[in-house]
Amino acid sequence: MNERTSVPSRRPRGRSLVLVALAAAGAVLLTPGAAFAENAVVSSTPADGASIATSPTAIEITFNEELGEVNTIAVQCDAELYTVGPRRVSDDNLTLAADVVDALPKGDCVVSWGVSDADGQPNGSGNLSFRVENDTTSVVTTPTTDTAPGTTDAVDVTTTSATTSTEDIADLSSVDTGQGPLWLGRLLSVLGIAVLFGSLVLIAAAWPEGVEYLLAVRFIRATWTVAFVGTLLYVAAATAAVTGSGLGSGFNPMNWTDLFSAGIPGIAAVARVVLVAASAWVAFRPDRVIDPVTQMAALLIPGLATATVGLSRTDMDLALVGVTLSIIHALAMAIWIGGVVLLARVVLAGPGEEDLVHAVRGFGRLSTVAIVVTIGTGVVQMILLDGGNLFGSSHGQVVLLKTLVVAFMVFVAMSARQYVNAKLPRANEMTIPTADRLRRAFGAEAAAGLIVLALSAWLVTLDPPNIDTSTTVDYAISLQVESPEADLDVTVKFTSDVVGLSGMWVEVDAPEADLSGLEIVLTAPTNDEVGTITQPVPLTGPGVGVVPPAQGIPFSVAGEWTLSVNAVTANGVFNSDPQLFTILNPDGSVPTTQLTTPPVVTVTIPESTVPGG
């Protein structure tokens, strides 16, 4: 086999199949996008995407439109909600603020906000994210009271520990591993997989002679090596982030099962490393991609590996549509970028015979469809993830930068294809001047493609405005205490309705201020173990207090419990009427009151005797 030895041309195989698949993918572009909020964030403290040394004492968000009276702020760090104080609006009605009652832990935090307009109608919602680099030592104090017999001490309304969130693999990072290895591994993995799949598609569809070139074989093997090493690094860094261990332990395949707790993105990461390893079957024997017996498997295996790139984010609105578009986007992108890299590095490495001309012209036909599908699916994804808020979030700003680079790629691609259409229709060989000129053009296009992949790897680590990164908590019990006379509106929720510890959520909607002495009083059914639990809640106005399940309310007996709320408002002291709720037995059965009756005792009464009888 020679470096530039060619064989008689063969008709391209598989070209029609690839074109039909890409054309069908374009039909998905008719899917409607998501609506977006009217009001938008101008700035915030902490800033979106910022890293701060310790917990902030307050959250401030400035908007571009005036705010109404109904506004909300909630703070969540590593899947746990944290207490915030009353929500305040500035004098110019443009800034919404709330004090952070409990210090936020080290890790990633998300601020969820919702605002209204001057008429009180909803006018937008969204999320901001920041990272706290160090823990802040905080002490939660509660009033000291004497504990009467039959009562249970309260727990602090705060959170004590946080674990790495595994809701989305995009957030798999920790202080030990950092984002660096995860980002680098993701970039190398996607780059290697995309170039490998795109090169094989081009060979199968337009350049079957390529498998006879030693340079092409070496290039495909090197590409597979980059894909495999990058995927290993990516999976190892993700595993280390989930388990909280060092990067070295993430290379142990026995630990990869921990990624399954990250849902579909985690499973896709493990599947990717398996599929990339299996792709060695065709990477080291690229002639299998033109053999009718093995062609389907030779394209399917790296194609499935490419499809896993589209599973990196599954938490969007219209998730089924979004994930489908992401997979189509990844496949089309790989055909475009992979093909252009193969042209720049191998096909146009020097002059050659007619097969090189066929390869360039064939790529022009393939890439035209791939470019249209890539851009179309990308636009729909932008609508789903960012809506119209491209300037108000870090994700949107990176999307804008990526759009500019893609626009440059398209400009270079169209210019190169015009030259190809003008100079190569009747050419029967690739001359040195033509090869040099096309190599420079396709090389610039390939370099821009590398930048696009780097930006895409960065985007996965950022939270889009239209994605709700908060974790949904299911509550088994929800009770509301509302008193217009006392100007008090409190909702109390419990995560469990069976015997044991239960997390508690306390949300105050009124009064706006001057609230003190808020207590949740829980009275157990008659028993010999527990009587009354009095839980102070350190809120002075609208806000949320949380008791995590790990240190939760001890419902130690089953039966009918009662809940009442004590508070002091501007209207005086308030003590609510008790509300009933049921705590089930540990097995989930409903407790019942059993009546016991004394046993029936049967005795034999001896026959009476009459004296003298």
PADRENKE-179120 format. One record per residue (C-alpha): x, y, z. Coordinates in steps of 0.02 Angstrom, whole numbers, plus 50000, padded with zeros to 5 digits. Layout:
BEGIN
    xx    yy    zz
     X     Y     Z
...
This chain:
BEGIN
    xx    yy    zz
 50000 50000 50000
 50074 50169 49951
 50053 50342 50021
 49962 50409 49867
 49924 50249 49770
 49751 50251 49691
 49644 50116 49613
 49510 50125 49478
 49360 50226 49531
 49210 50137 49605
 49035 50204 49615
 49006 50280 49787
 48903 50170 49899
 48786 50231 50036
 48775 50410 49970
 48589 50402 49938
 48558 50329 50111
 48651 50471 50197
 48565 50605 50092
 48392 50532 50127
 48428 50525 50314
 48486 50704 50321
 48340 50764 50215
 48218 50677 50331
 48303 50758 50480
 48266 50928 50405
 48080 50897 50423
 48097 50911 50611
 48136 51095 50590
 47950 51134 50580
 47933 51101 50766
 47875 51261 50854
 47988 51342 50981
 47955 51392 51160
 47887 51558 51219
 48001 51671 51316
 47982 51793 51460
 47945 51977 51432
 48051 52050 51571
 48238 52016 51566
 48384 52026 51687
 48505 52171 51662
 48624 52129 51804
 48631 52033 51967
 48730 52017 52126
 48807 51889 52127
 48826 51898 51937
 48763 51755 51830
 48902 51627 51809
 49014 51711 51939
 49122 51625 52070
 49124 51708 52242
 49231 51671 52393
 49093 51645 52522
 48905 51648 52537
 48821 51813 52488
 48718 51901 52619
 48585 51953 52494
 48527 51921 52316
 48494 52072 52204
 48426 52063 52026
 48401 52216 51914
 48277 52207 51770
 48246 52310 51614
 48062 52339 51654
 47974 52399 51811
 47916 52267 51934
 47745 52241 52009
 47702 52186 52186
 47703 51997 52162
 47884 51939 52146
 47977 51784 52205
 48157 51731 52237
 48212 51555 52286
 48390 51493 52311
 48445 51313 52286
 48620 51242 52310
 48660 51062 52262
 48476 51011 52256
 48434 51088 52427
 48328 51244 52453
 48393 51381 52568
 48301 51511 52669
 48283 51686 52598
 48207 51836 52683
 48072 51959 52627
 48078 52009 52446
 48111 52195 52423
 48086 52306 52271
 48193 52462 52249
 48120 52638 52240
 48137 52639 52049
 48045 52472 52040
 48186 52394 51939
 48282 52293 52069
 48219 52141 52165
 48317 52089 52321
 48308 51965 52465
 48423 51932 52612
 48505 51761 52625
 48453 51701 52798
 48559 51544 52804
 48736 51546 52736
 48750 51452 52572
 48871 51305 52564
 49020 51281 52451
 48962 51227 52278
 48847 51277 52134
 48692 51379 52175
 48542 51428 52069
 48428 51577 52100
 48253 51554 52029
 48154 51715 52006
 47981 51764 51950
 47915 51942 51928
 47753 52031 51888
 47714 52190 51794
 47636 52349 51861
 47463 52270 51845
 47513 52119 51948
 47515 52002 51799
 47658 51876 51777
 47796 51956 51675
 47938 51832 51668
 48038 51702 51763
 48209 51625 51749
 48367 51566 51835
 48537 51636 51881
 48683 51530 51936
 48843 51561 52033
 48973 51461 52129
 49024 51479 52311
 49207 51429 52328
 49215 51411 52518
 49099 51362 52660
 49040 51500 52774
 49032 51461 52959
 48858 51503 53020
 48764 51474 53182
 48575 51465 53185
 48503 51519 53351
 48329 51487 53414
 48242 51552 53571
 48285 51451 53726
 48131 51381 53809
 48101 51252 53940
 48055 51083 53870
 47902 51019 53956
 47876 50834 53990
 47807 50746 53840
 47881 50869 53715
 48019 50850 53585
 48160 50974 53552
 48152 51065 53385
 48284 51054 53251
 48365 51201 53163
 48278 51263 53007
 48433 51256 52901
 48534 51135 52795
 48693 51058 52856
 48772 50963 52711
 48770 50961 52524
 48814 50828 52396
 48859 50843 52214
 48704 50856 52106
 48681 50719 51977
 48525 50788 51895
 48618 50835 51736
 48789 50778 51683
 48823 50955 51628
 48842 50997 51813
 48962 50854 51852
 49103 50952 51929
 49187 50963 52097
 49324 51058 52183
 49441 50908 52171
 49426 50880 51984
 49369 51051 51924
 49289 51091 51758
 49455 51078 51664
 49468 50889 51641
 49281 50874 51611
 49283 51010 51477
 49443 50947 51395
 49380 50768 51393
 49213 50820 51320
 49300 50923 51184
 49422 50786 51132
 49285 50655 51137
 49163 50753 51028
 49301 50808 50909
 49369 50632 50885
 49198 50551 50867
 49136 50684 50745
 49289 50675 50633
 49289 50485 50636
 49105 50470 50589
 49112 50611 50460
 49266 50536 50377
 49188 50364 50365
 49028 50436 50291
 49128 50532 50159
 49229 50376 50114
 49071 50270 50101
 48974 50397 50000
 49101 50484 49889
 49279 50418 49907
 49288 50227 49917
 49466 50236 49851
 49517 50320 50013
 49540 50153 50104
 49685 50117 49985
 49783 50269 50043
 49903 50238 50186
 49885 50421 50239
 49696 50402 50255
 49711 50241 50356
 49834 50322 50476
 49724 50475 50493
 49570 50372 50538
 49666 50271 50667
 49738 50429 50745
 49564 50505 50750
 49497 50353 50840
 49638 50366 50967
 49592 50548 51005
 49409 50498 51023
 49448 50354 51141
 49570 50451 51251
 49452 50601 51260
 49302 50492 51302
 49399 50403 51440
 49450 50571 51515
 49271 50635 51501
 49195 50483 51587
 49330 50481 51721
 49305 50666 51762
 49116 50643 51766
 49131 50491 51880
 49249 50583 51997
 49126 50728 52007
 48979 50614 52050
 49071 50511 52180
 49168 50657 52252
 49331 50560 52232
 49492 50600 52141
 49512 50599 51953
 49618 50442 51960
 49478 50338 52034
 49365 50392 51891
 49468 50288 51769
 49414 50129 51860
 49273 50052 51755
 49198 49979 51914
 49155 50157 51969
 49068 50204 51806
 48905 50130 51866
 48890 50281 51981
 48853 50384 51824
 48687 50292 51806
 48623 50401 51950
 48646 50551 51834
 48502 50491 51725
 48506 50484 51535
 48663 50594 51516
 48760 50481 51634
 48702 50322 51547
 48745 50401 51379
 48922 50440 51440
 48952 50258 51486
 48875 50200 51322
 48988 50320 51227
 49149 50245 51294
 49086 50071 51248
 49035 50125 51073
 49199 50217 51043
 49295 50063 51096
 49190 49958 50977
 49226 50081 50837
 49405 50017 50834
 49334 49873 50731
 49311 49991 50583
 49444 50121 50627
 49583 49993 50608
 49502 49914 50456
 49420 50061 50365
 49391 49952 50211
 49244 49878 50306
 49149 50040 50274
 49143 50005 50086
 49110 49817 50100
 48923 49787 50072
 48926 49649 50203
 48997 49756 50343
 48954 49933 50286
 48797 49954 50392
 48883 49900 50554
 49039 50002 50510
 48932 50161 50499
 48808 50117 50636
 48933 50095 50779
 49020 50266 50762
 48851 50341 50717
 48778 50285 50883
 48931 50353 50973
 48898 50520 50887
 48714 50513 50937
 48763 50506 51122
 48828 50684 51102
 48647 50738 51079
 48601 50664 51249
 48708 50783 51351
 48557 50889 51399
 48385 50813 51428
 48306 50936 51550
 48233 51058 51423
 48053 51099 51382
 47980 50982 51250
 48117 50861 51300
 48073 50728 51169
 48080 50856 51029
 48234 50939 51099
 48332 50777 51121
 48283 50717 50947
 48343 50881 50873
 48505 50869 50973
 48542 50696 50903
 48505 50752 50724
 48611 50908 50754
 48757 50802 50815
 48750 50684 50665
 48738 50825 50537
 48876 50922 50624
 48989 50768 50620
 48960 50741 50434
 49001 50924 50400
 49152 50948 50513
 49219 50770 50496
 49213 50778 50308
 49298 50947 50296
 49438 50891 50413
 49468 50736 50306
 49476 50844 50149
 49597 50969 50225
 49713 50840 50306
 49709 50693 50185
 49618 50714 50019
 49701 50880 49976
 49872 50837 50049
 49940 50844 49872
 49897 50822 49688
 49814 50664 49631
 49701 50576 49508
 49516 50584 49470
 49462 50501 49633
 49518 50655 49731
 49409 50764 49620
 49262 50647 49652
 49293 50658 49840
 49289 50848 49840
 49134 50858 49730
 49047 50721 49830
 49082 50813 49993
 49006 50970 49919
 48842 50878 49890
 48843 50796 50063
 48894 50950 50159
 48761 51061 50081
 48624 50955 50161
 48726 50935 50322
 48750 51123 50337
 48564 51159 50315
 48515 51027 50444
 48649 51085 50567
 48597 51267 50558
 48411 51227 50562
 48419 51113 50713
 48536 51235 50799
 48412 51377 50778
 48270 51273 50850
 48380 51220 50997
 48423 51402 51030
 48238 51445 51039
 48203 51299 51157
 48350 51337 51271
 48370 51526 51264
 48212 51600 51190
 48250 51782 51158
 48364 51805 51308
 48530 51794 51217
 48610 51946 51296
 48545 51920 51474
 48632 51755 51514
 48804 51678 51497
 48731 51536 51395
 48651 51657 51272
 48810 51758 51253
 48912 51603 51212
 48776 51552 51087
 48797 51721 51002
 48985 51695 50991
 48959 51521 50922
 48836 51590 50794
 48968 51711 50730
 49095 51572 50708
 48967 51462 50619
 48926 51608 50504
 49111 51619 50459
 49113 51432 50425
 48963 51447 50310
 49044 51593 50216
 49205 51496 50188
 49107 51339 50141
 49001 51428 50012
 49154 51513 49937
 49248 51348 49923
 49099 51260 49846
 49078 51397 49717
 49260 51373 49667
 49235 51184 49659
 49080 51203 49550
 49173 51321 49434
 49341 51229 49418
 49308 51043 49446
 49152 50992 49347
 49256 50925 49202
 49424 50901 49288
 49501 50728 49283
 49641 50760 49407
 49683 50866 49559
 49822 50986 49512
 49945 51062 49636
 49875 51241 49626
 49696 51179 49647
 49742 51066 49792
 49837 51206 49880
 49695 51331 49861
 49560 51211 49918
 49667 51148 50061
 49684 51324 50130
 49497 51356 50115
 49444 51191 50191
 49579 51209 50324
 49507 51376 50380
 49334 51296 50384
 49400 51151 50487
 49487 51269 50610
 49324 51364 50635
 49238 51197 50663
 49360 51158 50804
 49316 51325 50886
 49131 51284 50868
 49157 51116 50956
 49253 51202 51096
 49111 51327 51120
 48985 51184 51117
 49081 51096 51256
 49076 51259 51355
 48889 51281 51327
 48849 51114 51408
 48920 51180 51572
 48806 51334 51571
 48622 51344 51619
 48508 51410 51480
 48375 51538 51532
 48231 51423 51479
 48292 51275 51582
 48230 51257 51760
 48380 51189 51854
 48286 51174 52018
 48249 51001 52084
 48066 50955 52106
 48024 50891 52280
 47871 50784 52307
 47779 50827 52467
 47663 50699 52547
 47571 50824 52659
 47525 51006 52626
 47431 51117 52748
 47391 51303 52735
 47355 51420 52879
 47278 51583 52822
 47205 51722 52929
 47152 51888 52848
 47126 51962 53021
 47306 51928 53072
 47372 51962 52895
 47455 51791 52898
 47472 51663 52758
 47584 51513 52794
 47600 51348 52699
 47680 51198 52784
 47731 51043 52686
 47808 50877 52739
 47906 50759 52627
 47846 50601 52715
 47682 50541 52788
 47748 50383 52871
 47831 50353 53039
 48010 50419 53039
 48102 50581 52997
 48017 50699 52876
 48081 50853 52788
 47979 51011 52812
 47949 51162 52700
 47878 51321 52776
 47831 51461 52655
 47771 51631 52716
 47672 51735 52590
 47607 51864 52716
 47636 51978 52805
 47761 52079 52705
 47850 52133 52865
 47841 52140 53055
 47827 51951 53076
 47905 51874 53230
 47890 51723 53343
 47837 51608 53202
 47817 51431 53268
 47750 51270 53195
 47670 51166 53335
 47645 50981 53301
 47547 50877 53426
 47557 50688 53421
 47413 50569 53455
 47402 50499 53631
 47554 50391 53665
 47693 50362 53790
 47837 50421 53680
 47809 50597 53613
 47691 50739 53648
 47718 50909 53563
 47851 50969 53442
 47872 51158 53436
 47977 51211 53286
 48033 51394 53278
 48050 51465 53102
 48171 51615 53084
 48071 51714 52956
 48019 51895 52977
 47921 51911 52814
 47893 51822 52649
 48017 51683 52623
 48049 51497 52638
 48121 51393 52779
 48174 51213 52753
 48213 51067 52867
 48304 50934 52762
 48243 50753 52780
 48412 50700 52851
 48384 50806 53007
 48196 50810 52990
 48043 50816 53100
 48031 50656 53204
 47859 50581 53173
 47890 50435 53292
 47711 50371 53309
 47571 50338 53185
 47398 50414 53199
 47308 50580 53190
 47427 50725 53220
 47379 50908 53231
 47467 51062 53165
 47446 51240 53225
 47542 51401 53192
 47590 51532 53319
 47652 51702 53263
 47657 51886 53307
 47609 52008 53169
 47574 52194 53166
 47393 52148 53207
 47439 52056 53367
 47470 51880 53429
 47399 51739 53324
 47368 51557 53370
 47286 51455 53234
 47159 51318 53257
 47232 51143 53247
 47227 51054 53079
 47227 50864 53071
 47342 50758 52964
 47381 50572 52968
 47549 50487 52991
 47547 50310 52925
 47628 50154 52996
 47806 50113 52936
 47734 49991 52809
 47621 50128 52738
 47461 50058 52812
 47331 50169 52893
 47336 50162 53083
 47177 50098 53165
 47111 50103 53341
 47082 49927 53406
 46951 49894 53540
 46993 49755 53660
 46863 49658 53758
 46895 49554 53912
 46906 49368 53878
 46753 49262 53910
 46783 49154 54062
 46676 48997 54078
 46665 48908 54243
 46563 48761 54300
 46449 48803 54442
 46431 48653 54556
 46257 48586 54591
 46175 48670 54736
 46146 48565 54887
 46010 48597 55013
 46059 48561 55191
 45963 48418 55259
 45904 48370 55087
